[in-house]
């Protein structure tokens, strides 16, 4: 069986011959180049990255692009450009403009936020004004490109980005300012989240009619950022609405949970999300593989399993192998399992270690 065939079986609730092995190699690949990457057009849907997945014998799935484009009405525009080492994003509206800036970091090979989009209540009002005027149009032809590029290697997961609260925490406002605003400006923040999520469900309906069988959304969810009480209040019902809509259309959905999982992964599973993507166990995460499975239940697909620090040269090969084997042991409890990285394979990882995962899964991941 191919990794794609194995994954599709797992998504259908069936048991493949062994645990599928999929990797997120985008950041590792771009770091190897040592060059700035295009923040506003980031994509793993390239021949070079697909060939890398072939070389390490891993499935390909994430950051493949989307099947839609957004636009705005009533004089609102969203403009993005990179000027040297600075990436700029601006919303222009009739009631004012708001601006985000990021600076390229050659150390982390990423774009560090140096100015948040929302730094005041007036900024949030402008963002809400823009959100109310956001529209979507399908670009289903992108699915043909995704399939042509990587179907021999894996299954592309088109992305639908953040939910309402996730967009504030992970992108526009940052964690601290969002938490303060939830209490200090609860009415305005609540209106923004409800408006955003209503628009997001319009986008989900667009994907219900798309040819893609599986969709992914990403709040970079972590229980220290969205603890259970906040998640249940602001995000749970939306996660459930997204899952219900896609299930009714015969599709499945991943949520990107790349942080702390204790007391949150079970609630996400309860909402109906099919796949917990990028599960990060100890020592970087806060739960062991067995604890992750216990809290998630037997029906949620757990995709991840390799803690970031375990990839690096400081970890011995023996410890790395045992770490991967601990994740693969979960197959004895449920075949709702995919071997992947706990988020991404980090820069500094030797390619030999990436290739080693295939051998480990082949030997210890059989059903």
C-alpha positions as CSV (number, residue, x, y, z in Angstrom):
1,X,0.0,0.0,0.0
2,X,1.1,3.6,-0.5
3,X,1.0,6.2,2.2
4,X,-2.0,7.8,0.5
5,X,-3.9,4.6,0.5
6,X,-3.1,4.0,4.1
7,X,-4.2,7.4,5.1
8,X,-7.5,7.2,3.2
9,X,-8.2,3.9,5.0
10,X,-7.7,5.6,8.3
11,X,-9.9,8.5,7.4
12,X,-12.6,6.0,6.4
13,X,-12.4,4.2,9.8
14,X,-10.6,1.2,8.3
15,X,-7.4,-0.5,9.3
16,X,-4.4,-0.3,6.8
17,X,-1.5,-2.8,6.7
18,X,0.5,-0.4,8.9
19,X,0.5,3.0,10.4
20,X,0.7,5.7,7.7
21,X,3.8,8.0,7.8
22,X,3.4,11.6,6.8
23,X,5.8,14.5,7.3
24,X,5.6,18.3,7.4
25,X,8.9,19.2,5.8
26,X,8.2,22.7,4.5
27,X,10.1,24.7,7.2
28,X,13.0,22.3,7.2
29,X,13.3,22.5,3.4
30,X,13.1,26.3,3.3
31,X,15.7,26.6,6.1
32,X,18.0,24.4,4.2
33,X,18.0,26.9,1.4
34,X,19.0,29.7,3.8
35,X,16.9,32.2,1.9
36,X,13.9,34.2,2.8
37,X,10.6,32.5,1.8
38,X,7.5,34.3,0.6
39,X,5.3,34.7,3.7
40,X,2.2,35.6,1.6
41,X,2.5,32.7,-0.8
42,X,3.9,29.9,1.4
43,X,3.3,26.5,-0.3
44,X,4.5,22.9,-0.1
45,X,2.8,22.3,-3.4
46,X,6.1,22.4,-5.3
47,X,8.0,19.8,-7.3
48,X,11.1,20.2,-5.0
49,X,9.2,19.5,-1.8
50,X,7.3,16.6,-3.3
51,X,10.6,15.1,-4.5
52,X,11.9,15.5,-0.9
53,X,9.0,13.5,0.4
54,X,9.7,10.8,-2.1
55,X,13.4,10.8,-1.1
56,X,12.6,10.3,2.6
57,X,9.6,8.0,1.8
58,X,7.1,10.1,3.7
59,X,3.5,11.1,2.8
60,X,2.9,14.7,1.8
61,X,-0.2,16.6,3.0
62,X,0.1,20.1,4.5
63,X,0.5,23.7,3.3
64,X,-0.6,22.7,-0.2
65,X,-2.8,25.8,-0.7
66,X,-6.5,26.5,-0.7
67,X,-9.5,26.2,-3.0
68,X,-10.8,29.7,-2.6
69,X,-9.8,33.3,-2.7
70,X,-11.2,36.1,-0.6
71,X,-12.2,39.6,-1.6
72,X,-13.8,42.6,0.0
73,X,-16.7,45.0,-0.7
74,X,-17.7,48.6,0.2
75,X,-14.2,50.1,-0.2
76,X,-12.3,47.6,1.9
77,X,-9.0,46.1,0.6
78,X,-6.4,43.8,2.1
79,X,-2.9,44.5,0.7
80,X,0.3,42.5,1.3
81,X,3.9,43.1,0.1
82,X,7.5,42.3,1.0
83,X,9.9,45.1,1.0
84,X,13.5,43.9,1.7
85,X,13.4,42.2,5.1
86,X,10.0,43.6,6.0
87,X,6.6,42.0,5.3
88,X,3.7,44.4,5.4
89,X,0.0,43.7,5.5
90,X,-2.6,46.5,5.5
91,X,-6.4,46.6,5.7
92,X,-7.7,49.8,4.1
93,X,-11.2,50.8,4.9
94,X,-13.4,54.0,4.8
95,X,-13.1,54.2,8.6
96,X,-9.3,53.9,8.7
97,X,-6.4,51.6,8.0
98,X,-4.6,49.1,10.2
99,X,-1.1,47.6,9.5
100,X,1.0,44.6,10.5
101,X,4.7,44.3,10.0
102,X,7.1,41.3,10.2
103,X,10.8,41.2,10.0
104,X,12.8,38.3,8.5
105,X,14.9,36.4,11.0
106,X,17.8,34.4,9.5
107,X,18.3,32.6,12.9
108,X,14.8,31.0,13.0
109,X,14.2,31.2,9.3
110,X,10.8,32.8,9.9
111,X,9.1,36.2,9.9
112,X,8.9,37.7,13.4
113,X,6.0,40.0,14.1
114,X,7.3,43.5,15.0
115,X,3.9,45.3,14.8
116,X,0.6,43.8,15.5
117,X,-2.4,44.5,13.3
118,X,-4.6,45.3,16.3
119,X,-3.1,47.4,19.0
120,X,-6.1,49.4,20.2
121,X,-9.9,49.1,20.4
122,X,-10.2,51.4,17.4
123,X,-8.0,49.0,15.5
124,X,-10.3,46.1,16.4
125,X,-13.3,48.2,15.2
126,X,-11.6,48.6,11.8
127,X,-10.8,44.9,11.7
128,X,-14.5,44.1,12.4
129,X,-15.6,46.5,9.7
130,X,-13.4,44.6,7.2
131,X,-14.5,41.2,8.5
132,X,-18.2,42.1,7.8
133,X,-17.4,42.8,4.2
134,X,-15.3,39.7,3.5
135,X,-16.4,37.5,0.6
136,X,-15.2,34.2,-0.9
137,X,-15.1,32.8,-4.4
138,X,-14.2,29.2,-5.2
139,X,-11.0,28.2,-7.0
140,X,-11.8,24.5,-7.3
141,X,-9.3,24.3,-10.2
142,X,-6.5,24.4,-7.6
143,X,-7.5,20.8,-6.6
144,X,-6.4,19.5,-10.0
145,X,-3.0,21.2,-9.4
146,X,-2.7,19.7,-5.9
147,X,-3.5,16.2,-7.1
148,X,-1.3,16.5,-10.2
149,X,1.6,17.6,-8.0
150,X,1.4,15.2,-5.1
151,X,-1.2,12.4,-5.4
152,X,1.6,9.8,-5.9
153,X,3.1,10.8,-2.7
154,X,0.2,11.7,-0.4
155,X,-3.1,13.5,0.0
156,X,-3.2,17.3,0.0
157,X,-5.1,18.9,2.9
158,X,-6.5,22.3,1.6
159,X,-6.6,24.8,4.4
160,X,-9.3,27.1,5.7
161,X,-7.1,28.9,8.2
162,X,-8.2,30.2,11.6
163,X,-11.5,30.4,13.5
164,X,-12.6,33.7,15.1
165,X,-10.8,33.5,18.4
166,X,-7.8,31.8,16.8
167,X,-7.4,34.7,14.3
168,X,-7.1,37.2,17.2
169,X,-4.7,35.1,19.3
170,X,-2.4,33.7,16.6
171,X,-2.4,36.5,14.2
172,X,-4.0,39.9,14.7
173,X,-3.7,40.7,18.4
174,X,-1.5,38.1,20.1
175,X,-2.3,36.0,23.2
176,X,-2.0,38.5,26.0
177,X,-3.9,41.3,24.3
178,X,-6.7,39.0,23.3
179,X,-7.1,37.6,26.8
180,X,-7.3,41.1,28.2
181,X,-9.8,42.2,25.5
182,X,-12.0,39.2,26.2
183,X,-12.7,40.6,29.6
184,X,-12.2,44.4,29.1
185,X,-14.1,44.6,25.7
186,X,-16.2,41.4,25.8
187,X,-19.0,42.8,23.7
188,X,-16.8,44.1,20.9
189,X,-14.6,41.0,20.9
190,X,-17.7,38.7,21.0
191,X,-19.1,40.6,18.0
192,X,-15.9,40.1,16.0
193,X,-15.6,36.4,16.8
194,X,-19.3,35.8,15.9
195,X,-18.9,37.8,12.7
196,X,-15.7,36.0,11.7
197,X,-17.1,32.6,12.5
198,X,-20.3,33.3,10.5
199,X,-18.1,34.2,7.5
200,X,-15.9,31.1,8.1
201,X,-19.0,28.9,7.9
202,X,-19.7,30.5,4.5
203,X,-16.2,29.4,3.5
204,X,-16.8,25.9,4.9
205,X,-19.9,25.6,2.7
206,X,-17.8,26.4,-0.3
207,X,-15.5,23.6,0.6
208,X,-18.4,21.2,1.1
209,X,-19.0,21.6,-2.6
210,X,-15.3,21.2,-3.5
211,X,-13.6,18.0,-4.9
212,X,-11.3,17.8,-1.9
213,X,-12.1,14.9,0.5
214,X,-10.3,16.3,3.5
215,X,-9.9,19.9,4.9
216,X,-7.7,21.3,7.6
217,X,-8.1,24.4,9.8
218,X,-5.4,25.8,12.1
219,X,-5.8,27.8,15.3
220,X,-2.4,26.5,16.5
221,X,-4.5,25.3,19.4
222,X,-2.9,24.9,22.8
223,X,-4.6,24.5,26.2
224,X,-2.5,27.2,27.8
225,X,-3.7,29.7,25.2
226,X,-7.3,28.5,24.8
227,X,-8.0,26.7,28.1
228,X,-11.2,24.7,28.3
229,X,-13.5,27.4,29.7
230,X,-12.5,29.9,27.0
231,X,-12.5,27.3,24.2
232,X,-16.0,26.1,25.2
233,X,-17.3,29.7,25.3
234,X,-15.9,31.0,22.1
235,X,-14.8,28.1,19.9
236,X,-16.5,24.8,20.7
237,X,-19.8,25.4,18.9
238,X,-18.0,26.7,15.8
239,X,-15.7,23.7,15.7
240,X,-18.8,21.5,15.9
241,X,-20.6,23.5,13.2
242,X,-17.6,23.1,10.9
243,X,-17.4,19.3,11.5
244,X,-21.1,18.8,11.1
245,X,-21.2,20.7,7.8
246,X,-18.3,18.8,6.3
247,X,-19.5,15.4,7.5
248,X,-22.9,16.1,5.9
249,X,-21.0,16.6,2.6
250,X,-19.1,13.3,3.1
251,X,-15.8,15.0,4.0
252,X,-13.4,14.9,7.0
253,X,-11.7,17.7,8.9
254,X,-8.4,18.2,10.7
255,X,-7.6,20.7,13.4
256,X,-4.0,21.7,14.0
257,X,-3.2,21.1,17.6
258,X,0.5,21.7,17.9
259,X,0.7,22.9,21.5
260,X,-0.2,21.6,25.0
261,X,-3.0,19.1,24.8
262,X,-4.0,18.4,28.4
263,X,-7.8,19.0,29.0
264,X,-8.3,20.4,25.4
265,X,-7.9,17.5,23.0
266,X,-10.9,15.6,24.4
267,X,-13.1,18.7,23.9
268,X,-12.0,19.0,20.3
269,X,-12.7,15.3,19.8
270,X,-16.2,15.8,21.4
271,X,-16.9,18.6,18.8
272,X,-16.6,16.0,16.0
273,X,-13.2,17.0,14.5
274,X,-11.8,13.9,12.9
275,X,-8.1,14.4,13.1
276,X,-5.9,16.1,15.7
277,X,-3.0,17.2,13.5
278,X,0.6,17.8,14.8
279,X,0.0,16.2,18.2
280,X,3.2,16.9,20.2
281,X,3.9,14.5,23.1
282,X,6.4,14.8,25.9
283,X,9.0,16.1,26.3
284,X,8.0,19.3,24.4
285,X,4.3,18.6,24.9
286,X,2.6,18.0,28.2
287,X,1.1,14.4,27.7
288,X,2.5,11.0,26.9
289,X,1.2,9.2,23.8
290,X,-1.0,7.0,26.1
291,X,-2.4,10.1,27.9
292,X,-3.2,11.7,24.5
293,X,-5.1,8.7,23.4
294,X,-7.0,8.4,26.7
295,X,-8.1,12.0,26.6
296,X,-8.9,12.0,22.8
297,X,-10.8,8.7,23.0
298,X,-10.6,5.8,20.5
299,X,-12.3,7.5,17.5
300,X,-10.3,10.6,16.9
301,X,-7.3,10.2,14.5
302,X,-4.1,11.2,16.2
303,X,-1.6,12.5,13.7
304,X,1.9,13.5,15.0
305,X,3.9,11.9,17.7
306,X,7.5,13.1,17.3
307,X,8.4,15.9,19.8
308,X,10.5,18.6,18.1
309,X,13.6,18.2,20.4
310,X,13.8,14.5,19.5
311,X,14.7,15.3,15.9
312,X,17.8,17.2,16.8
313,X,21.4,15.8,17.0
314,X,21.4,16.2,20.8
315,X,19.0,13.2,21.0
316,X,20.7,9.8,20.4
317,X,19.4,7.6,17.7
318,X,18.4,5.0,20.2
319,X,16.3,7.5,22.2
320,X,14.8,8.7,18.9
321,X,13.8,5.2,17.8
322,X,12.2,4.5,21.2
323,X,10.3,7.8,21.1
324,X,8.8,6.9,17.7
325,X,8.0,3.3,18.9
326,X,6.1,4.8,21.9
327,X,3.8,6.5,19.5
328,X,3.4,3.4,17.3
329,X,2.4,1.4,20.3
330,X,-0.9,3.3,20.2
331,X,-1.9,1.2,17.2
332,X,-2.7,-1.6,19.6
333,X,-5.5,0.5,21.1
334,X,-6.9,2.0,17.9
335,X,-6.0,2.1,14.2
336,X,-7.0,5.8,14.2
337,X,-3.4,6.7,14.1
338,X,-0.9,8.5,11.7
339,X,2.8,8.8,12.3
340,X,4.0,12.4,11.7
341,X,5.9,15.2,13.3
342,X,4.7,17.1,16.4
343,X,4.1,20.1,14.1
344,X,7.2,20.4,11.9
345,X,10.5,18.7,11.4
346,X,12.8,21.5,12.8
347,X,15.8,23.0,11.0
348,X,19.0,21.3,12.1
349,X,17.6,17.8,11.7
350,X,19.9,15.4,9.8
351,X,18.1,14.1,6.7
352,X,19.2,10.6,7.8
353,X,17.0,10.9,10.8
354,X,14.0,11.8,8.7
355,X,14.7,8.8,6.5
356,X,15.0,6.6,9.6
357,X,11.3,7.1,10.4
358,X,10.2,5.1,7.4
359,X,12.3,2.1,8.6
360,X,11.0,2.4,12.2
361,X,7.4,2.5,11.0
362,X,7.9,-0.4,8.6
363,X,9.3,-2.5,11.5
364,X,7.2,-1.5,14.4
365,X,4.0,0.0,12.8
366,X,2.4,-3.2,11.3
367,X,-1.1,-4.3,12.2
